[in-house]
Amino acid sequence: MVDLFGGAIEASIPSTWRDVSQVRQVPDNQEVYQDCAEETGAVLVIEILEYQKDITNKNACSFFLKDLADANEALSGEQCIHNSRVLSSEDGNDKMELGELLSSLSMPTK
């Protein structure tokens, strides 16, 4: 298990994934890990964002990614959310291994 955010969160991250903060600066609200075992370029970013009371959990991903895209002046045609899901539960009993999460995601093909 890996402590994230000073031990506030604990996660199971494969030992082949490198803590990016060991090689470059990472903002305090992020934890970033990179897969070093395969040349996929896969990066896991865990980010704590400010709660938005008017945004539901279901719509949070779209809201924050659109905000990020707009801040970076991405054109609307360049913005696409392929897959989005809420990974937590109110009782805190849902646990998902990183490998299970990554295998459930797929990248769009062009």
N, CA and C atoms as an extended XYZ file, in Angstrom:
330
Properties=species:S:1:pos:R:3:atomname:S:1:resname:S:1:resid:I:1 pbc="F F F"
N         0.849       -1.183        0.000 N   MET     1
C         0.000        0.000        0.000 CA  MET     1
C         0.892        1.243        0.000 C   MET     1
N         0.406        2.254       -0.695 N   VAL     2
C         1.124        3.521       -0.803 CA  VAL     2
C         0.302        4.608       -0.127 C   VAL     2
N         0.958        5.395        0.716 N   ASP     3
C         0.285        6.538        1.333 CA  ASP     3
C         0.243        7.689        0.345 C   ASP     3
N        -0.942        8.249        0.154 N   LEU     4
C        -1.110        9.411       -0.712 CA  LEU     4
C        -1.503       10.610        0.146 C   LEU     4
N        -1.125       11.783       -0.287 N   PHE     5
C        -1.472       13.021        0.410 CA  PHE     5
C        -1.108       12.941        1.891 C   PHE     5
N         0.130       12.529        2.150 N   GLY     6
C         0.624       12.485        3.519 CA  GLY     6
C        -0.044       11.445        4.395 C   GLY     6
N        -0.614       10.411        3.789 N   GLY     7
C        -1.251        9.336        4.542 CA  GLY     7
C        -2.748        9.482        4.689 C   GLY     7
N        -3.334       10.551        4.137 N   ALA     8
C        -4.788       10.748        4.217 CA  ALA     8
C        -5.538        9.708        3.401 C   ALA     8
N        -4.905        9.180        2.353 N   ILE     9
C        -5.495        8.167        1.476 CA  ILE     9
C        -4.448        7.078        1.281 C   ILE     9
N        -4.898        5.853        1.215 N   GLU    10
C        -4.018        4.714        0.992 CA  GLU    10
C        -4.458        4.028       -0.295 C   GLU    10
N        -3.495        3.655       -1.139 N   ALA    11
C        -3.840        3.025       -2.412 CA  ALA    11
C        -2.882        1.874       -2.709 C   ALA    11
N        -3.383        0.900       -3.420 N   SER    12
C        -2.567       -0.217       -3.877 CA  SER    12
C        -2.082        0.109       -5.286 C   SER    12
N        -0.820        0.474       -5.397 N   ILE    13
C        -0.234        0.845       -6.688 CA  ILE    13
C         0.906       -0.129       -6.968 C   ILE    13
N         0.925       -0.746       -8.153 N   PRO    14
C         1.968       -1.724       -8.470 CA  PRO    14
C         3.374       -1.154       -8.264 C   PRO    14
N         4.298       -1.980       -7.842 N   SER    15
C         5.663       -1.530       -7.569 CA  SER    15
C         6.389       -1.067       -8.827 C   SER    15
N         5.883       -1.444       -9.988 N   THR    16
C         6.510       -1.017      -11.243 CA  THR    16
C         6.102        0.399      -11.651 C   THR    16
N         5.180        0.996      -10.904 N   TRP    17
C         4.765        2.367      -11.181 CA  TRP    17
C         5.614        3.307      -10.333 C   TRP    17
N         6.207        4.326      -10.965 N   ARG    18
C         7.107        5.268      -10.313 CA  ARG    18
C         6.355        6.496       -9.821 C   ARG    18
N         6.703        6.945       -8.626 N   ASP    19
C         6.184        8.193       -8.074 CA  ASP    19
C         6.858        9.334       -8.821 C   ASP    19
N         6.120       10.030       -9.660 N   VAL    20
C         6.673       11.071      -10.520 CA  VAL    20
C         7.263       12.226       -9.707 C   VAL    20
N         6.782       12.424       -8.476 N   SER    21
C         7.314       13.513       -7.656 CA  SER    21
C         8.781       13.288       -7.286 C   SER    21
N         9.289       12.068       -7.516 N   GLN    22
C        10.698       11.793       -7.272 CA  GLN    22
C        11.594       12.332       -8.383 C   GLN    22
N        10.984       12.680       -9.544 N   VAL    23
C        11.790       13.163      -10.672 CA  VAL    23
C        11.398       14.550      -11.164 C   VAL    23
N        10.215       15.031      -10.753 N   ARG    24
C         9.819       16.395      -11.118 CA  ARG    24
C         8.809       16.907      -10.103 C   ARG    24
N         8.616       18.216      -10.112 N   GLN    25
C         7.687       18.828       -9.174 CA  GLN    25
C         6.240       18.479       -9.542 C   GLN    25
N         5.455       18.125       -8.522 N   VAL    26
C         4.043       17.787       -8.679 CA  VAL    26
C         3.269       18.690       -7.717 C   VAL    26
N         2.169       19.314       -8.169 N   PRO    27
C         1.393       20.180       -7.266 CA  PRO    27
C         0.926       19.436       -6.017 C   PRO    27
N         0.753       20.176       -4.921 N   ASP    28
C         0.355       19.579       -3.647 CA  ASP    28
C        -0.980       18.862       -3.706 C   ASP    28
N        -1.868       19.244       -4.631 N   ASN    29
C        -3.189       18.622       -4.717 CA  ASN    29
C        -3.204       17.413       -5.651 C   ASN    29
N        -2.018       16.962       -6.083 N   GLN    30
C        -1.935       15.818       -6.986 CA  GLN    30
C        -0.954       14.767       -6.481 C   GLN    30
N        -1.235       13.523       -6.821 N   GLU    31
C        -0.289       12.413       -6.711 CA  GLU    31
C        -0.206       11.841       -8.119 C   GLU    31
N         1.004       11.649       -8.635 N   VAL    32
C         1.177       11.207      -10.018 CA  VAL    32
C         2.111       10.002      -10.054 C   VAL    32
N         1.668        8.945      -10.722 N   TYR    33
C         2.455        7.726      -10.885 CA  TYR    33
C         2.516        7.363      -12.358 C   TYR    33
N         3.667        6.828      -12.783 N   GLN    34
C         3.884        6.461      -14.179 CA  GLN    34
C         4.278        4.991      -14.256 C   GLN    34
N         3.696        4.287      -15.232 N   ASP    35
C         4.015        2.878      -15.454 CA  ASP    35
C         5.396        2.775      -16.095 C   ASP    35
N         6.325        2.160      -15.393 N   CYS    36
C         7.688        2.019      -15.919 CA  CYS    36
C         7.961        0.629      -16.484 C   CYS    36
N         7.026       -0.288      -16.297 N   ALA    37
C         7.222       -1.667      -16.763 CA  ALA    37
C         6.936       -1.805      -18.253 C   ALA    37
N         6.013       -1.018      -18.755 N   GLU    38
C         5.637       -1.119      -20.164 CA  GLU    38
C         5.749        0.259      -20.808 C   GLU    38
N         5.986        0.290      -22.083 N   GLU    39
C         6.145        1.552      -22.794 CA  GLU    39
C         4.809        2.058      -23.319 C   GLU    39
N         3.827        2.137      -22.432 N   THR    40
C         2.502        2.589      -22.831 CA  THR    40
C         2.332        4.092      -22.653 C   THR    40
N         3.199        4.682      -21.836 N   GLY    41
C         3.037        6.090      -21.515 CA  GLY    41
C         1.933        6.317      -20.498 C   GLY    41
N         1.459        5.235      -19.863 N   ALA    42
C         0.348        5.348      -18.919 CA  ALA    42
C         0.772        6.132      -17.689 C   ALA    42
N        -0.087        7.055      -17.296 N   VAL    43
C         0.135        7.885      -16.116 CA  VAL    43
C        -1.154        7.918      -15.319 C   VAL    43
N        -1.032        7.754      -14.009 N   LEU    44
C        -2.172        7.837      -13.112 CA  LEU    44
C        -2.044        9.136      -12.326 C   LEU    44
N        -3.051        9.998      -12.434 N   VAL    45
C        -3.072       11.257      -11.693 CA  VAL    45
C        -4.256       11.209      -10.739 C   VAL    45
N        -3.967       11.346       -9.460 N   ILE    46
C        -5.003       11.419       -8.437 CA  ILE    46
C        -4.985       12.856       -7.949 C   ILE    46
N        -6.100       13.526       -8.097 N   GLU    47
C        -6.133       14.965       -7.826 CA  GLU    47
C        -7.292       15.306       -6.902 C   GLU    47
N        -7.011       16.137       -5.920 N   ILE    48
C        -8.048       16.629       -5.032 CA  ILE    48
C        -8.491       17.989       -5.563 C   ILE    48
N        -9.779       18.112       -5.822 N   LEU    49
C       -10.337       19.334       -6.385 CA  LEU    49
C       -11.325       19.960       -5.405 C   LEU    49
N       -11.596       21.217       -5.608 N   GLU    50
C       -12.530       21.918       -4.729 CA  GLU    50
C       -13.949       21.422       -4.962 C   GLU    50
N       -14.641       21.115       -3.876 N   TYR    51
C       -16.030       20.649       -3.952 CA  TYR    51
C       -16.909       21.714       -4.595 C   TYR    51
N       -17.754       21.292       -5.517 N   GLN    52
C       -18.694       22.188       -6.188 CA  GLN    52
C       -20.104       21.736       -5.811 C   GLN    52
N       -20.757       22.488       -4.956 N   LYS    53
C       -22.047       22.047       -4.413 CA  LYS    53
C       -23.137       21.903       -5.469 C   LYS    53
N       -23.014       22.582       -6.596 N   ASP    54
C       -24.036       22.512       -7.640 CA  ASP    54
C       -23.770       21.418       -8.675 C   ASP    54
N       -22.693       20.649       -8.494 N   ILE    55
C       -22.317       19.610       -9.450 CA  ILE    55
C       -22.460       18.243       -8.788 C   ILE    55
N       -23.213       17.343       -9.410 N   THR    56
C       -23.382       15.994       -8.859 CA  THR    56
C       -22.108       15.178       -9.093 C   THR    56
N       -21.938       14.097       -8.329 N   ASN    57
C       -20.791       13.207       -8.541 CA  ASN    57
C       -20.763       12.694       -9.969 C   ASN    57
N       -21.930       12.374      -10.501 N   LYS    58
C       -22.024       11.842      -11.869 CA  LYS    58
C       -21.495       12.833      -12.902 C   LYS    58
N       -21.681       14.140      -12.654 N   ASN    59
C       -21.273       15.157      -13.621 CA  ASN    59
C       -19.931       15.811      -13.283 C   ASN    59
N       -19.320       15.413      -12.172 N   ALA    60
C       -18.083       16.061      -11.728 CA  ALA    60
C       -16.947       15.905      -12.735 C   ALA    60
N       -16.768       14.718      -13.281 N   CYS    61
C       -15.680       14.498      -14.231 CA  CYS    61
C       -15.807       15.443      -15.428 C   CYS    61
N       -16.979       15.490      -16.021 N   SER    62
C       -17.194       16.373      -17.171 CA  SER    62
C       -16.958       17.826      -16.801 C   SER    62
N       -17.456       18.224      -15.640 N   PHE    63
C       -17.306       19.617      -15.196 CA  PHE    63
C       -15.836       19.996      -15.068 C   PHE    63
N       -15.054       19.179      -14.345 N   PHE    64
C       -13.662       19.523      -14.092 CA  PHE    64
C       -12.792       19.390      -15.341 C   PHE    64
N       -13.048       18.388      -16.179 N   LEU    65
C       -12.272       18.268      -17.411 CA  LEU    65
C       -12.580       19.393      -18.388 C   LEU    65
N       -13.840       19.818      -18.460 N   LYS    66
C       -14.182       20.958      -19.317 CA  LYS    66
C       -13.519       22.222      -18.794 C   LYS    66
N       -13.520       22.401      -17.475 N   ASP    67
C       -12.860       23.553      -16.871 CA  ASP    67
C       -11.369       23.562      -17.213 C   ASP    67
N       -10.724       22.407      -17.131 N   LEU    68
C        -9.306       22.290      -17.470 CA  LEU    68
C        -9.071       22.571      -18.954 C   LEU    68
N        -9.921       22.012      -19.813 N   ALA    69
C        -9.782       22.236      -21.257 CA  ALA    69
C        -9.967       23.711      -21.601 C   ALA    69
N       -10.962       24.341      -20.994 N   ASP    70
C       -11.194       25.769      -21.240 CA  ASP    70
C       -10.013       26.612      -20.766 C   ASP    70
N        -9.456       26.273      -19.607 N   ALA    71
C        -8.310       27.012      -19.070 CA  ALA    71
C        -7.096       26.896      -19.983 C   ALA    71
N        -7.007       25.774      -20.712 N   ASN    72
C        -5.896       25.553      -21.640 CA  ASN    72
C        -6.253       25.913      -23.074 C   ASN    72
N        -7.405       26.560      -23.240 N   GLU    73
C        -7.882       27.045      -24.539 CA  GLU    73
C        -8.000       25.943      -25.585 C   GLU    73
N        -8.416       24.762      -25.149 N   ALA    74
C        -8.639       23.658      -26.088 CA  ALA    74
C        -9.888       23.957      -26.908 C   ALA    74
N        -9.847       23.649      -28.165 N   LEU    75
C       -11.000       23.834      -29.027 CA  LEU    75
C       -12.068       22.813      -28.667 C   LEU    75
N       -13.327       23.162      -28.858 N   SER    76
C       -14.406       22.242      -28.476 CA  SER    76
C       -14.301       20.911      -29.220 C   SER    76
N       -13.801       20.912      -30.442 N   GLY    77
C       -13.635       19.678      -31.203 CA  GLY    77
C       -12.530       18.789      -30.662 C   GLY    77
N       -11.651       19.338      -29.814 N   GLU    78
C       -10.549       18.575      -29.233 CA  GLU    78
C       -10.923       17.980      -27.882 C   GLU    78
N       -12.101       18.305      -27.374 N   GLN    79
C       -12.513       17.858      -26.051 CA  GLN    79
C       -13.392       16.620      -26.163 C   GLN    79
N       -12.978       15.551      -25.478 N   CYS    80
C       -13.740       14.305      -25.517 CA  CYS    80
C       -13.527       13.530      -24.223 C   CYS    80
N       -14.607       13.130      -23.586 N   ILE    81
C       -14.523       12.240      -22.433 CA  ILE    81
C       -14.987       10.881      -22.917 C   ILE    81
N       -14.058        9.936      -22.917 N   HIS    82
C       -14.358        8.605      -23.433 CA  HIS    82
C       -15.028        7.727      -22.383 C   HIS    82
N       -14.572        7.836      -21.139 N   ASN    83
C       -15.067        6.971      -20.089 CA  ASN    83
C       -15.016        7.724      -18.768 C   ASN    83
N       -16.077        7.670      -17.994 N   SER    84
C       -16.125        8.368      -16.711 CA  SER    84
C       -16.928        7.543      -15.722 C   SER    84
N       -16.415        7.391      -14.485 N   ARG    85
C       -17.167        6.703      -13.457 CA  ARG    85
C       -16.769        7.195      -12.069 C   ARG    85
N       -17.688        7.082      -11.151 N   VAL    86
C       -17.436        7.412       -9.764 CA  VAL    86
C       -16.866        6.168       -9.101 C   VAL    86
N       -15.725        6.306       -8.411 N   LEU    87
C       -15.041        5.150       -7.863 CA  LEU    87
C       -15.132        5.042       -6.345 C   LEU    87
N       -15.994        5.804       -5.726 N   SER    88
C       -16.097        5.732       -4.277 CA  SER    88
C       -17.529        5.457       -3.873 C   SER    88
N       -17.683        5.039       -2.636 N   SER    89
C       -19.016        4.825       -2.110 CA  SER    89
C       -19.133        5.567       -0.796 C   SER    89
N       -20.350        5.841       -0.373 N   GLU    90
C       -20.547        6.579        0.865 CA  GLU    90
C       -20.095        5.794        2.079 C   GLU    90
N       -20.186        4.470        2.029 N   ASP    91
C       -19.775        3.688        3.192 CA  ASP    91
C       -18.281        3.365        3.178 C   ASP    91
N       -17.584        3.717        2.089 N   GLY    92
C       -16.142        3.522        2.022 CA  GLY    92
C       -15.708        2.079        1.842 C   GLY    92
N       -16.634        1.158        1.565 N   ASN    93
C       -16.279       -0.250        1.443 CA  ASN    93
C       -15.871       -0.658        0.034 C   ASN    93
N       -16.091        0.199       -0.948 N   ASP    94
C       -15.675       -0.138       -2.309 CA  ASP    94
C       -14.163        0.007       -2.406 C   ASP    94
N       -13.497       -1.066       -2.797 N   LYS    95
C       -12.061       -1.020       -3.004 CA  LYS    95
C       -11.795       -1.598       -4.378 C   LYS    95
N       -10.986       -0.908       -5.136 N   MET    96
C       -10.669       -1.370       -6.476 CA  MET    96
C        -9.157       -1.321       -6.640 C   MET    96
N        -8.570       -2.424       -7.008 N   GLU    97
C        -7.139       -2.453       -7.274 CA  GLU    97
C        -6.860       -1.656       -8.546 C   GLU    97
N        -5.690       -1.032       -8.608 N   LEU    98
C        -5.324       -0.229       -9.767 CA  LEU    98
C        -5.374       -1.053      -11.050 C   LEU    98
N        -4.871       -2.288      -11.002 N   GLY    99
C        -4.896       -3.143      -12.187 CA  GLY    99
C        -6.304       -3.388      -12.684 C   GLY    99
N        -7.243       -3.586      -11.748 N   GLU   100
C        -8.650       -3.786      -12.109 CA  GLU   100
C        -9.218       -2.534      -12.764 C   GLU   100
N        -8.887       -1.373      -12.186 N   LEU   101
C        -9.360       -0.109      -12.750 CA  LEU   101
C        -8.795        0.098      -14.141 C   LEU   101
N        -7.487       -0.076      -14.306 N   LEU   102
C        -6.871        0.175      -15.612 CA  LEU   102
C        -7.357       -0.791      -16.678 C   LEU   102
N        -7.585       -2.046      -16.298 N   SER   103
C        -8.053       -3.009      -17.291 CA  SER   103
C        -9.496       -2.734      -17.710 C   SER   103
N       -10.231       -1.980      -16.876 N   SER   104
C       -11.623       -1.671      -17.206 CA  SER   104
C       -11.740       -0.438      -18.103 C   SER   104
N       -10.646        0.268      -18.256 N   LEU   105
C       -10.656        1.469      -19.101 CA  LEU   105
C       -10.081        1.146      -20.461 C   LEU   105
N       -10.523        1.854      -21.452 N   SER   106
C        -9.942        1.679      -22.784 CA  SER   106
C        -9.797        3.038      -23.425 C   SER   106
N        -8.822        3.156      -24.278 N   MET   107
C        -8.590        4.406      -24.982 CA  MET   107
C        -9.306        4.364      -26.330 C   MET   107
N        -9.868        5.488      -26.743 N   PRO   108
C       -10.542        5.498      -28.046 CA  PRO   108
C        -9.534        5.344      -29.167 C   PRO   108
N        -9.946        4.681      -30.229 N   THR   109
C        -9.082        4.555      -31.400 CA  THR   109
C        -9.546        5.571      -32.426 C   THR   109
N        -8.604        6.053      -33.173 N   LYS   110
C        -8.954        7.079      -34.173 CA  LYS   110
C        -9.172        6.478      -35.525 C   LYS   110
